[in-house]
Amino acid sequence: MMKSKYIIDVDTGVDDAQALMLALSRPDVDVIAITCVAGNVPVDQVVLNTLKILTVWGRLDIPVFRGASSAMVVEGFTATHYHGKDGLGDADLDIAVSRDQAQKEHAVSAIIRLVNENPGEITLVALAPLTNIALALRQDPALGEKLKSITVMGGNTQGRGNVLPCAEFNFAVDPDAAFVVLSEMGRNLTVVPWEVNLTAATGQPWDFYDKWVETDTPKGRFMKAIVKLPAYRQRIERKMPIYRSCDLNAMLTVVDPSLVSSTSDVYATVELAGKYTRGMMVVDWDGLIGKKANITLVNAINTKLAQPLLEDMLL
């Protein structure tokens, strides 16, 4: 089987963890590197969380690279209120790992090196604030031309934020990096925005979730432990009718593009100066800015069709 080469850039909280689990379960995916960046939790914790996942999956052969510890310009913030202080739901995980197990090379350098060693072959999946990607672009402006594709989970299309009034978390943590990536990637850039995840078609019914988390395997027990806190936030506190995992949804669109039912090629940028709108993705739906499309925007996906993939990733 021909395998696709992936670099996955993460700020490993629970949803990043699930996205990694999915990628690691796919026989047609070769994860050649995981790069870590500050976001949901500080970058050193991201590294530890990523190593824990690889330990459970028996994949410590995959190199893990520590990347940027802060946003490019203004200090960012975390999402420990949702993912737990450790990023993995504050679950009591007896998994011994050390940051020494990560590579010495910086994530930005690793991204540039691997893409140049494999021109046209690498799918880059960015599930975190875009600091590492923007820094790589600034060092190698032709990076986007050498990628097979890049998919970004982040941004918003309707001015509706989830951590700020008008900004989605990944873009809000480092708006300057998001601006650089949208402005300079050049081509093959797909964005899976926040609003896509608000529809019923991009979540799992609780009856499926209840069976899914009871998968009696080491992988299933690991996921059940880490997802308990965010699932409680969704089901009990917010009374959401479905279980939602944004990074997992984004990864699903990459491993199975048939799940995507609608896209738009549009020009988009990121607001950097607004008092209330800094970090908001601005989509030029009607071509008023007069610039050619720079992203493919995912408008709709149906992740219920992916339930067999979700079941398989815990076996």
C-alpha contacts under 8 A as a table, 3 or more apart, distances in Angstrom:
res1	aa1	res2	aa2	distance
1	M	27	P	7.91
1	M	28	D	6.65
2	M	28	D	6.49
3	K	27	P	7.39
3	K	28	D	4.47
3	K	29	V	5.17
3	K	30	D	5.77
4	S	28	D	6.24
4	S	29	V	5.03
4	S	30	D	5.69
4	S	121	E	7.35
4	S	122	I	7.20
4	S	123	T	7.35
5	K	29	V	6.29
5	K	30	D	4.79
5	K	31	V	5.89
5	K	32	I	6.24
5	K	121	E	6.41
5	K	122	I	5.00
5	K	123	T	6.11
6	Y	29	V	6.90
6	Y	30	D	5.98
6	Y	31	V	4.69
6	Y	32	I	5.89
6	Y	33	A	7.11
6	Y	122	I	5.55
6	Y	123	T	4.79
6	Y	124	L	5.77
6	Y	125	V	7.18
7	I	31	V	6.04
7	I	32	I	5.96
7	I	33	A	4.99
7	I	34	I	5.78
7	I	35	T	7.33
7	I	111	I	7.76
7	I	122	I	6.93
7	I	123	T	6.36
7	I	124	L	4.90
7	I	125	V	6.31
8	I	20	L	7.93
8	I	31	V	7.42
8	I	33	A	6.61
8	I	34	I	4.91
8	I	35	T	6.22
8	I	124	L	5.95
8	I	125	V	4.83
8	I	126	A	6.05
8	I	127	L	7.48
9	D	34	I	5.84
9	D	35	T	4.64
9	D	36	C	5.84
9	D	37	V	7.33
9	D	124	L	7.56
9	D	125	V	6.18
9	D	126	A	4.77
9	D	127	L	5.94
9	D	128	A	6.54
9	D	132	N	7.96
10	V	16	D	6.29
10	V	34	I	7.25
10	V	35	T	6.23
10	V	36	C	5.13
10	V	37	V	6.22
10	V	46	V	7.63
10	V	126	A	6.62
10	V	127	L	5.28
10	V	128	A	5.10
11	D	16	D	6.93
11	D	36	C	5.81
11	D	37	V	5.27
11	D	38	A	5.75
11	D	39	G	5.14
11	D	40	N	5.65
11	D	41	V	6.74
11	D	43	V	7.05
11	D	46	V	5.49
11	D	127	L	7.25
11	D	128	A	5.30
11	D	129	P	7.58
12	T	15	D	7.49
12	T	16	D	4.99
12	T	17	A	5.88
12	T	36	C	7.64
12	T	40	N	6.80
12	T	41	V	7.47
12	T	46	V	5.01
12	T	47	V	7.76
12	T	49	N	6.19
12	T	50	T	6.34
12	T	87	G	6.68
12	T	88	L	7.85
13	G	16	D	5.39
13	G	17	A	6.13
13	G	40	N	5.84
13	G	41	V	7.26
13	G	46	V	7.57
13	G	49	N	7.78
13	G	83	H	5.79
13	G	87	G	4.44
13	G	88	L	5.54
13	G	89	G	7.96
14	V	17	A	5.01
14	V	18	Q	6.36
14	V	83	H	6.15
14	V	87	G	6.49
14	V	88	L	5.29
14	V	89	G	6.86
14	V	226	I	6.41
14	V	227	V	6.36
14	V	230	P	7.80
15	D	18	Q	5.09
15	D	19	A	6.28
15	D	245	S	5.44
15	D	246	C	6.53
15	D	247	D	5.25
15	D	248	L	5.95
16	D	19	A	4.99
16	D	20	L	6.16
16	D	127	L	6.70
16	D	247	D	5.52
16	D	248	L	6.81
17	A	20	L	5.11
17	A	21	M	6.16
17	A	50	T	7.40
17	A	53	I	7.04
18	Q	21	M	4.92
18	Q	22	L	6.25
18	Q	223	M	7.62
18	Q	245	S	8.00
18	Q	247	D	7.54
18	Q	248	L	5.70
19	A	22	L	5.17
19	A	23	A	6.36
19	A	247	D	5.77
19	A	248	L	4.26
19	A	249	N	7.73
19	A	250	A	7.84
19	A	251	M	5.66
19	A	252	L	7.91
20	L	23	A	5.13
20	L	24	L	6.04
21	M	24	L	5.17
21	M	25	S	6.21
21	M	53	I	7.63
21	M	57	W	7.96
21	M	313	M	6.26
21	M	314	L	7.76
22	L	25	S	5.20
22	L	26	R	6.66
22	L	248	L	7.54
22	L	251	M	7.50
22	L	252	L	7.88
22	L	309	L	7.63
22	L	310	L	7.10
22	L	313	M	5.32
23	A	26	R	5.48
23	A	29	V	6.46
23	A	31	V	7.44
23	A	251	M	7.37
23	A	255	V	7.49
24	L	27	P	7.98
24	L	29	V	7.25
24	L	30	D	7.98
24	L	31	V	7.20
24	L	57	W	7.72
24	L	313	M	7.77
25	S	312	D	7.23
25	S	313	M	5.01
25	S	314	L	7.89
26	R	29	V	5.43
26	R	313	M	7.69
27	P	30	D	7.83
29	V	255	V	7.93
31	V	34	I	7.39
31	V	62	I	6.95
32	I	62	I	6.19
32	I	63	P	7.08
33	A	62	I	5.95
33	A	63	P	5.18
33	A	64	V	6.04
33	A	65	F	7.51
34	I	62	I	7.39
34	I	63	P	6.44
34	I	64	V	4.91
34	I	65	F	6.31
35	T	64	V	5.88
35	T	65	F	4.78
35	T	66	R	6.21
35	T	67	G	6.50
35	T	107	A	5.38
35	T	111	I	7.90
36	C	43	V	6.42
36	C	46	V	6.18
36	C	47	V	6.20
36	C	64	V	7.41
36	C	65	F	6.02
36	C	66	R	5.04
36	C	67	G	5.20
36	C	68	A	7.56
36	C	107	A	6.88
37	V	42	P	7.73
37	V	43	V	5.20
37	V	46	V	7.06
37	V	66	R	6.81
37	V	67	G	5.01
37	V	68	A	5.14
37	V	69	S	6.21
37	V	70	S	7.92
37	V	128	A	7.18
37	V	129	P	7.31
37	V	131	T	7.19
37	V	132	N	6.66
38	A	41	V	6.06
38	A	42	P	4.78
38	A	43	V	4.23
38	A	46	V	7.13
38	A	67	G	7.76
38	A	68	A	6.31
38	A	69	S	5.07
38	A	70	S	5.96
38	A	71	A	7.78
38	A	129	P	7.47
39	G	42	P	6.34
39	G	43	V	7.27
39	G	76	G	7.58
39	G	77	F	6.83
39	G	78	T	5.46
39	G	79	A	7.29
39	G	128	A	6.46
39	G	129	P	6.12
39	G	170	N	7.40
39	G	173	V	6.95
40	N	77	F	7.81
40	N	78	T	4.65
40	N	79	A	4.56
40	N	80	T	6.31
40	N	83	H	7.26
40	N	87	G	6.53
41	V	45	Q	6.25
41	V	46	V	6.33
41	V	78	T	5.36
41	V	79	A	6.61
41	V	80	T	6.44
41	V	85	K	7.48
41	V	86	D	7.00
41	V	87	G	5.90
42	P	45	Q	5.53
42	P	46	V	6.38
42	P	69	S	6.73
42	P	78	T	7.38
43	V	46	V	4.80
43	V	47	V	6.31
43	V	66	R	7.00
43	V	67	G	7.16
43	V	68	A	7.15
43	V	69	S	5.39
44	D	47	V	5.16
44	D	48	L	6.49
44	D	66	R	7.39
44	D	99	R	7.34
45	Q	48	L	5.03
45	Q	49	N	6.07
45	Q	86	D	6.79
45	Q	87	G	7.62
46	V	49	N	5.14
46	V	50	T	6.11
46	V	87	G	7.67
47	V	50	T	5.19
47	V	51	L	6.23
47	V	64	V	7.26
47	V	65	F	7.64
47	V	66	R	6.44
47	V	99	R	6.60
47	V	102	A	7.25
48	L	51	L	5.13
48	L	52	K	6.23
48	L	97	V	6.55
48	L	98	S	6.67
48	L	99	R	6.18
49	N	52	K	5.10
49	N	53	I	6.49
49	N	87	G	7.48
49	N	88	L	7.16
50	T	53	I	5.24
50	T	54	L	6.38
50	T	64	V	7.66
51	L	54	L	5.05
51	L	55	T	6.05
51	L	60	L	7.19
51	L	64	V	7.55
51	L	97	V	6.50
51	L	98	S	7.99
51	L	101	Q	7.74
51	L	102	A	7.89
52	K	55	T	5.02
52	K	56	V	6.38
52	K	95	I	6.23
52	K	96	A	7.57
52	K	97	V	6.48
53	I	56	V	5.28
53	I	57	W	6.20
54	L	57	W	4.98
54	L	58	G	5.80
54	L	59	R	4.80
54	L	60	L	5.30
54	L	62	I	7.77
55	T	58	G	5.01
55	T	59	R	6.19
55	T	60	L	5.97
55	T	95	I	7.70
56	V	59	R	7.79
56	V	218	P	7.16
56	V	219	K	6.66
56	V	222	F	7.81
57	W	219	K	7.09
59	R	62	I	5.94
60	L	63	P	7.22
63	P	102	A	6.80
63	P	103	Q	6.45
64	V	101	Q	8.00
64	V	102	A	5.07
64	V	103	Q	5.92
65	F	102	A	5.86
65	F	103	Q	5.34
65	F	104	K	7.27
65	F	105	E	6.60
65	F	106	H	6.00
65	F	107	A	4.76
65	F	110	A	7.37
66	R	102	A	7.08
66	R	103	Q	7.39
66	R	104	K	7.92
66	R	105	E	7.73
66	R	106	H	5.76
66	R	107	A	5.36
67	G	106	H	5.63
67	G	107	A	4.47
67	G	108	V	6.35
67	G	132	N	6.32
68	A	71	A	7.35
68	A	107	A	7.71
68	A	131	T	6.55
68	A	132	N	6.04
70	S	75	E	6.17
70	S	76	G	6.47
70	S	131	T	7.91
71	A	74	V	6.06
71	A	75	E	5.60
71	A	76	G	5.65
71	A	131	T	6.08
71	A	173	V	6.90
71	A	174	D	5.18
71	A	177	A	7.61
72	M	75	E	7.84
72	M	131	T	6.42
72	M	174	D	6.72
72	M	176	D	6.62
72	M	177	A	6.52
73	V	174	D	7.79
73	V	176	D	6.99
74	V	174	D	7.49
75	E	173	V	7.88
76	G	172	A	7.90
76	G	173	V	4.68
76	G	174	D	6.38
77	F	173	V	6.05
78	T	173	V	7.94
79	A	82	Y	5.64
79	A	83	H	6.24
79	A	84	G	7.78
79	A	87	G	7.97
80	T	83	H	4.98
80	T	84	G	4.59
80	T	85	K	4.84
80	T	86	D	7.25
80	T	87	G	6.19
81	H	84	G	5.80
81	H	85	K	7.27
82	Y	89	G	7.92
82	Y	229	L	7.54
82	Y	230	P	6.03
82	Y	233	R	7.44
83	H	86	D	7.42
83	H	87	G	4.71
83	H	88	L	5.93
83	H	89	G	5.09
83	H	90	D	7.76
83	H	229	L	7.10
83	H	230	P	6.26
84	G	87	G	4.99
84	G	88	L	6.19
84	G	89	G	4.50
84	G	90	D	5.14
84	G	229	L	7.36
85	K	88	L	7.81
85	K	89	G	7.38
85	K	90	D	6.21
86	D	89	G	6.77
86	D	90	D	5.60
87	G	90	D	6.91
88	L	91	A	6.36
88	L	226	I	5.07
88	L	227	V	7.55
89	G	225	A	7.52
89	G	226	I	4.77
89	G	227	V	6.29
89	G	228	K	6.75
89	G	229	L	5.27
89	G	230	P	6.97
90	D	226	I	7.16
90	D	229	L	7.81
91	A	225	A	5.61
91	A	226	I	5.49
92	D	225	A	7.65
93	L	222	F	7.98
93	L	225	A	7.89
97	V	101	Q	7.37
98	S	101	Q	5.66
98	S	102	A	7.91
99	R	102	A	5.55
100	D	103	Q	7.53
103	Q	106	H	7.71
105	E	109	S	6.75
105	E	110	A	6.49
106	H	109	S	5.37
106	H	110	A	6.20
107	A	110	A	4.92
107	A	111	I	6.11
107	A	132	N	6.97
108	V	111	I	5.23
108	V	112	I	6.41
108	V	132	N	5.57
108	V	133	I	7.17
108	V	135	L	6.63
108	V	136	A	5.30
109	S	112	I	5.26
109	S	113	R	6.08
109	S	136	A	7.21
110	A	113	R	5.08
110	A	114	L	5.93
111	I	114	L	5.38
111	I	115	V	6.05
111	I	136	A	6.96
112	I	115	V	5.39
112	I	116	N	6.17
112	I	136	A	6.23
112	I	140	D	7.01
112	I	143	L	7.21
113	R	116	N	5.26
113	R	117	E	6.11
114	L	117	E	4.99
114	L	118	N	6.13
115	V	118	N	5.13
115	V	119	P	5.72
115	V	120	G	7.89
115	V	121	E	7.87
115	V	122	I	6.52
115	V	143	L	7.33
115	V	146	K	6.50
115	V	147	L	6.56
116	N	119	P	5.41
116	N	146	K	6.98
118	N	121	E	5.52
118	N	122	I	6.65
119	P	122	I	7.20
119	P	146	K	4.88
119	P	147	L	6.37
119	P	148	K	7.73
120	G	145	E	7.74
120	G	146	K	5.04
120	G	147	L	4.95
120	G	148	K	4.58
121	E	146	K	7.93
121	E	147	L	6.41
121	E	148	K	5.17
122	I	147	L	5.40
122	I	148	K	5.16
122	I	149	S	6.95
123	T	147	L	6.45
123	T	148	K	5.40
123	T	149	S	4.95
123	T	150	I	5.72
123	T	151	T	7.88
124	L	147	L	7.34
124	L	148	K	7.95
124	L	149	S	6.29
124	L	150	I	4.57
124	L	151	T	6.42
125	V	150	I	5.74
125	V	151	T	4.98
125	V	152	V	6.17
125	V	251	M	7.46
126	A	129	P	7.94
126	A	130	L	7.12
126	A	150	I	7.35
126	A	151	T	6.13
126	A	152	V	4.77
126	A	153	M	6.33
127	L	152	V	6.17
127	L	153	M	5.17
127	L	154	G	7.51
127	L	170	N	7.92
127	L	247	D	5.96
127	L	250	A	7.86
128	A	153	M	7.26
128	A	154	G	7.79
128	A	170	N	5.54
129	P	169	F	7.83
129	P	170	N	4.31
129	P	171	F	6.06
129	P	173	V	6.20
129	P	174	D	5.92
129	P	177	A	7.60
129	P	178	A	7.52
130	L	133	I	5.31
130	L	134	A	6.05
130	L	170	N	7.25
130	L	171	F	7.46
130	L	174	D	6.83
130	L	177	A	5.34
130	L	178	A	5.67
130	L	181	V	7.36
131	T	134	A	5.26
131	T	135	L	6.15
131	T	174	D	6.66
131	T	177	A	5.13
131	T	178	A	7.65
132	N	135	L	5.26
132	N	136	A	6.17
133	I	136	A	5.08
133	I	137	L	6.20
133	I	177	A	7.63
133	I	181	V	6.98
134	A	137	L	5.03
134	A	138	R	6.22
134	A	177	A	5.14
134	A	178	A	7.28
134	A	180	V	5.73
134	A	181	V	5.49
135	L	138	R	5.10
135	L	139	Q	6.40
135	L	177	A	7.72
136	A	139	Q	5.18
136	A	140	D	5.98
136	A	141	P	7.92
136	A	143	L	7.58
137	L	140	D	4.92
137	L	141	P	4.86
137	L	142	A	7.27
137	L	143	L	5.97
137	L	144	G	7.71
137	L	180	V	7.96
137	L	181	V	7.43
137	L	184	E	7.26
137	L	185	M	7.21
138	R	141	P	5.66
140	D	143	L	5.49
141	P	144	G	7.47
141	P	184	E	7.25
141	P	185	M	7.81
142	A	145	E	5.47
142	A	146	K	6.79
142	A	185	M	7.94
143	L	146	K	5.31
143	L	147	L	6.63
143	L	185	M	7.20
144	G	147	L	5.37
144	G	149	S	7.89
144	G	184	E	7.92
144	G	185	M	4.81
144	G	186	G	5.82
144	G	187	R	6.22
144	G	188	N	7.36
145	E	148	K	7.97
145	E	185	M	7.78
145	E	186	G	6.92
145	E	187	R	6.68
147	L	150	I	7.08
147	L	188	N	7.74
148	K	188	N	7.17
149	S	187	R	7.97
149	S	188	N	4.81
149	S	189	L	6.32
149	S	190	T	7.85
150	I	188	N	6.10
150	I	189	L	5.06
150	I	190	T	6.21
151	T	189	L	5.96
151	T	190	T	4.66
151	T	191	V	5.77
151	T	192	V	7.30
151	T	250	A	7.74
151	T	254	V	7.37
152	V	189	L	7.53
152	V	190	T	6.20
152	V	191	V	4.81
152	V	192	V	6.09
152	V	250	A	7.71
153	M	170	N	7.79
153	M	191	V	5.98
153	M	192	V	4.84
153	M	193	P	6.07
153	M	194	W	7.71
153	M	246	C	7.51
153	M	247	D	6.48
153	M	250	A	5.94
154	G	168	E	6.42
154	G	169	F	7.29
154	G	170	N	5.54
154	G	171	F	6.17
154	G	191	V	6.77
154	G	192	V	6.16
154	G	193	P	4.93
154	G	194	W	6.04
155	G	167	A	6.89
155	G	168	E	5.36
155	G	169	F	7.85
155	G	170	N	7.10
155	G	171	F	5.68
155	G	191	V	7.66
155	G	192	V	7.70
155	G	193	P	5.01
155	G	194	W	6.09
155	G	279	G	7.93
155	G	280	M	6.65
155	G	281	M	5.27
156	N	159	G	6.32
156	N	160	R	6.59
156	N	161	G	7.00
156	N	167	A	6.73
156	N	168	E	6.11
156	N	193	P	5.04
156	N	194	W	5.24
156	N	195	E	6.21
156	N	280	M	6.58
156	N	281	M	5.42
156	N	282	V	7.79
157	T	160	R	7.45
157	T	193	P	6.92
157	T	194	W	7.83
157	T	195	E	6.93
157	T	281	M	6.35
157	T	282	V	6.70
157	T	283	V	6.15
158	Q	195	E	7.59
159	G	165	P	7.80
159	G	166	C	4.78
159	G	167	A	6.92
159	G	280	M	6.52
159	G	281	M	7.55
159	G	282	V	7.89
160	R	165	P	6.42
160	R	166	C	4.87
160	R	167	A	6.53
160	R	168	E	7.62
160	R	195	E	7.72
161	G	164	L	5.36
161	G	165	P	4.98
161	G	166	C	4.22
161	G	167	A	4.07
161	G	168	E	4.73
161	G	169	F	7.69
161	G	194	W	7.88
161	G	280	M	7.71
162	N	165	P	6.98
162	N	166	C	7.66
162	N	167	A	6.50
162	N	168	E	5.21
162	N	169	F	6.45
163	V	167	A	6.65
163	V	168	E	6.20
163	V	169	F	5.71
163	V	172	A	7.67
164	L	167	A	5.17
164	L	168	E	6.97
164	L	169	F	7.72
164	L	172	A	7.31
164	L	276	Y	7.89
165	P	276	Y	6.91
165	P	277	T	7.34
166	C	276	Y	6.92
166	C	277	T	5.31
166	C	278	R	7.70
166	C	279	G	7.50
166	C	280	M	5.54
167	A	171	F	6.70
167	A	172	A	5.53
167	A	277	T	6.73
167	A	278	R	7.13
167	A	279	G	5.23
167	A	280	M	4.45
167	A	281	M	7.29
168	E	171	F	5.72
168	E	172	A	5.79
168	E	194	W	6.43
168	E	279	G	7.42
168	E	280	M	7.07
169	F	172	A	4.94
169	F	173	V	6.03
170	N	173	V	5.51
170	N	174	D	6.90
171	F	174	D	5.49
171	F	175	P	5.01
171	F	177	A	7.90
171	F	178	A	5.80
171	F	279	G	5.34
171	F	280	M	7.18
171	F	281	M	7.84
172	A	175	P	5.42
172	A	278	R	7.16
172	A	279	G	4.60
172	A	280	M	7.30
173	V	279	G	7.84
174	D	177	A	5.46
174	D	178	A	6.51
174	D	279	G	7.43
175	P	178	A	5.05
175	P	179	F	6.12
175	P	270	V	6.84
175	P	271	E	7.60
175	P	272	L	6.52
175	P	278	R	6.91
175	P	279	G	4.59
175	P	280	M	7.92
176	D	179	F	5.03
176	D	180	V	6.29
176	D	270	V	7.99
176	D	272	L	6.90
176	D	279	G	7.93
177	A	180	V	5.09
177	A	181	V	6.25
178	A	181	V	5.19
178	A	182	L	6.19
178	A	270	V	6.74
178	A	279	G	7.94
179	F	182	L	5.36
179	F	183	S	5.95
179	F	269	T	6.14
179	F	270	V	5.09
179	F	271	E	7.80
179	F	272	L	7.92
180	V	183	S	5.09
180	V	184	E	5.68
180	V	185	M	7.73
181	V	184	E	5.34
181	V	185	M	5.26
182	L	185	M	6.02
182	L	186	G	7.89
182	L	268	A	7.03
182	L	269	T	6.13
182	L	270	V	7.79
182	L	294	N	7.05
182	L	295	I	7.46
183	S	186	G	7.23
183	S	269	T	6.88
183	S	294	N	7.67
185	M	189	L	7.08
186	G	189	L	7.66
186	G	294	N	6.72
187	R	294	N	6.55
187	R	295	I	7.33
188	N	295	I	7.36
188	N	296	T	7.84
189	L	294	N	7.23
189	L	295	I	5.14
189	L	296	T	6.24
190	T	295	I	5.57
190	T	296	T	4.61
190	T	297	L	5.86
190	T	298	V	7.17
191	V	295	I	6.73
191	V	296	T	6.26
191	V	297	L	5.08
191	V	298	V	6.20
192	V	196	V	7.03
192	V	250	A	6.19
192	V	297	L	6.39
192	V	298	V	5.24
192	V	299	N	7.76
193	P	196	V	5.83
193	P	197	N	7.56
193	P	297	L	7.57
193	P	298	V	7.11
194	W	197	N	5.66
194	W	198	L	7.28
194	W	246	C	7.60
195	E	198	L	5.26
195	E	199	T	7.57
196	V	199	T	6.22
196	V	202	T	7.10
196	V	298	V	7.45
196	V	299	N	6.13
196	V	300	A	5.95
196	V	301	I	7.37
197	N	202	T	5.41
197	N	203	G	7.25
197	N	244	R	7.13
197	N	245	S	7.95
197	N	246	C	6.19
197	N	249	N	7.72
198	L	202	T	7.04
199	T	202	T	5.65
199	T	203	G	7.37
200	A	203	G	5.79
200	A	242	I	7.04
201	A	204	Q	7.93
201	A	301	I	6.68
201	A	302	N	4.87
201	A	303	T	6.19
201	A	304	K	6.51
202	T	244	R	7.03
202	T	249	N	7.06
202	T	301	I	6.22
202	T	302	N	5.58
202	T	303	T	5.10
202	T	304	K	7.06
203	G	242	I	5.46
203	G	243	Y	5.35
203	G	244	R	4.68
203	G	245	S	7.30
203	G	303	T	6.48
203	G	304	K	7.00
204	Q	208	F	6.45
204	Q	209	Y	6.39
204	Q	242	I	5.32
204	Q	243	Y	5.08
204	Q	244	R	6.58
204	Q	303	T	7.49
204	Q	304	K	6.31
205	P	208	F	5.44
205	P	209	Y	6.31
205	P	241	P	7.08
205	P	242	I	4.78
205	P	243	Y	6.31
206	W	209	Y	4.74
206	W	210	D	5.93
206	W	241	P	7.42
206	W	242	I	5.79
206	W	243	Y	6.28
207	D	210	D	5.22
207	D	211	K	6.61
208	F	211	K	5.37
208	F	212	W	6.02
209	Y	212	W	4.89
209	Y	213	V	6.14
209	Y	243	Y	7.03
210	D	213	V	5.69
210	D	214	E	6.68
211	K	214	E	5.33
211	K	215	T	7.04
212	W	215	T	5.71
212	W	220	G	7.95
212	W	310	L	7.96
212	W	311	E	6.56
213	V	220	G	6.23
213	V	221	R	7.43
213	V	223	M	6.87
213	V	224	K	5.08
214	E	220	G	6.75
214	E	221	R	7.36
214	E	224	K	7.10
215	T	220	G	4.82
215	T	221	R	6.95
215	T	314	L	6.89
215	T	315	L	7.77
216	D	220	G	5.76
216	D	221	R	6.34
217	T	220	G	4.92
217	T	221	R	6.02
217	T	314	L	6.95
217	T	315	L	6.38
218	P	221	R	5.18
218	P	222	F	6.10
219	K	222	F	5.07
219	K	223	M	6.30
219	K	314	L	5.12
219	K	315	L	6.84
220	G	223	M	5.22
220	G	224	K	6.12
220	G	314	L	5.07
220	G	315	L	7.31
221	R	224	K	5.05
221	R	225	A	6.24
222	F	225	A	5.31
222	F	226	I	6.50
223	M	226	I	5.28
223	M	227	V	5.90
224	K	227	V	5.45
224	K	228	K	6.23
225	A	228	K	5.80
226	I	229	L	7.04
227	V	230	P	5.68
227	V	231	A	5.87
228	K	231	A	5.27
228	K	232	Y	6.11
229	L	232	Y	5.13
229	L	233	R	6.34
230	P	233	R	4.92
230	P	234	Q	6.24
231	A	234	Q	5.09
231	A	235	R	5.86
231	A	243	Y	6.92
232	Y	235	R	5.20
232	Y	236	I	5.37
232	Y	237	E	6.74
233	R	236	I	5.90
233	R	237	E	4.97
233	R	238	R	6.17
234	Q	237	E	6.02
234	Q	238	R	5.02
234	Q	239	K	6.05
234	Q	240	M	5.48
234	Q	243	Y	6.90
235	R	238	R	6.04
235	R	239	K	4.75
235	R	240	M	5.35
235	R	241	P	7.28
235	R	242	I	7.71
235	R	243	Y	7.41
236	I	239	K	5.14
236	I	240	M	7.77
240	M	243	Y	7.21
245	S	248	L	5.34
245	S	249	N	6.17
246	C	249	N	5.07
246	C	250	A	6.28
247	D	250	A	4.98
247	D	251	M	6.22
248	L	251	M	5.13
248	L	252	L	6.18
249	N	252	L	5.02
249	N	253	T	6.54
249	N	303	T	6.93
250	A	253	T	5.30
250	A	254	V	6.77
251	M	254	V	5.13
251	M	255	V	6.30
252	L	255	V	5.30
252	L	256	D	5.72
252	L	257	P	7.49
252	L	259	L	7.53
252	L	303	T	7.52
252	L	306	A	7.54
253	T	256	D	5.32
253	T	257	P	4.87
253	T	258	S	7.57
253	T	259	L	6.14
253	T	260	V	6.28
253	T	301	I	7.63
254	V	257	P	5.66
256	D	259	L	6.05
257	P	260	V	5.61
258	S	261	S	7.27
259	L	301	I	5.45
259	L	302	N	5.45
259	L	303	T	6.48
259	L	305	L	7.04
259	L	306	A	7.49
260	V	263	T	7.55
260	V	298	V	7.15
260	V	300	A	6.04
260	V	301	I	4.34
260	V	302	N	6.66
261	S	299	N	7.66
261	S	300	A	5.47
261	S	301	I	5.42
261	S	302	N	7.22
262	S	298	V	6.29
262	S	299	N	5.19
262	S	300	A	5.10
262	S	301	I	7.17
263	T	296	T	6.47
263	T	297	L	5.39
263	T	298	V	4.53
263	T	299	N	5.10
263	T	300	A	7.12
264	S	296	T	5.62
264	S	297	L	5.11
264	S	298	V	6.71
264	S	299	N	7.04
265	D	293	A	5.66
265	D	294	N	7.31
265	D	295	I	5.84
265	D	296	T	4.50
265	D	297	L	6.15
266	V	283	V	6.97
266	V	284	D	6.61
266	V	285	W	6.61
266	V	292	K	7.36
266	V	293	A	4.28
266	V	294	N	6.25
266	V	295	I	5.79
266	V	296	T	6.47
266	V	297	L	7.01
267	Y	283	V	6.14
267	Y	284	D	5.54
267	Y	285	W	7.61
267	Y	287	G	7.66
267	Y	291	K	6.47
267	Y	292	K	6.04
267	Y	293	A	4.08
267	Y	294	N	5.06
267	Y	295	I	6.30
268	A	281	M	6.69
268	A	282	V	5.46
268	A	283	V	4.40
268	A	284	D	5.96
268	A	293	A	7.51
268	A	294	N	6.77
268	A	295	I	6.94
269	T	281	M	5.75
269	T	282	V	5.27
269	T	283	V	6.72
270	V	278	R	7.68
270	V	279	G	5.93
270	V	280	M	5.65
270	V	281	M	4.49
270	V	282	V	5.69
271	E	274	G	6.52
271	E	277	T	6.46
271	E	278	R	5.11
271	E	279	G	5.49
271	E	280	M	5.43
271	E	281	M	6.42
271	E	282	V	6.76
272	L	277	T	7.69
272	L	278	R	4.75
272	L	279	G	6.12
273	A	277	T	7.60
273	A	278	R	5.79
274	G	277	T	4.70
274	G	278	R	4.89
275	K	278	R	6.42
277	T	280	M	5.47
284	D	287	G	5.42
284	D	288	L	6.42
284	D	289	I	6.59
285	W	288	L	7.85
287	G	290	G	5.35
287	G	291	K	7.09
293	A	296	T	7.86
298	V	301	I	7.58
302	N	305	L	6.06
302	N	306	A	7.70
303	T	306	A	5.01
303	T	307	Q	7.15
304	K	307	Q	5.64
305	L	308	P	7.63
306	A	309	L	5.28
306	A	310	L	6.43
307	Q	310	L	4.99
307	Q	311	E	6.18
308	P	311	E	5.08
308	P	312	D	6.13
309	L	312	D	5.09
309	L	313	M	6.24
310	L	313	M	5.34
310	L	314	L	7.22
311	E	314	L	5.90
311	E	315	L	7.18
312	D	315	L	5.39
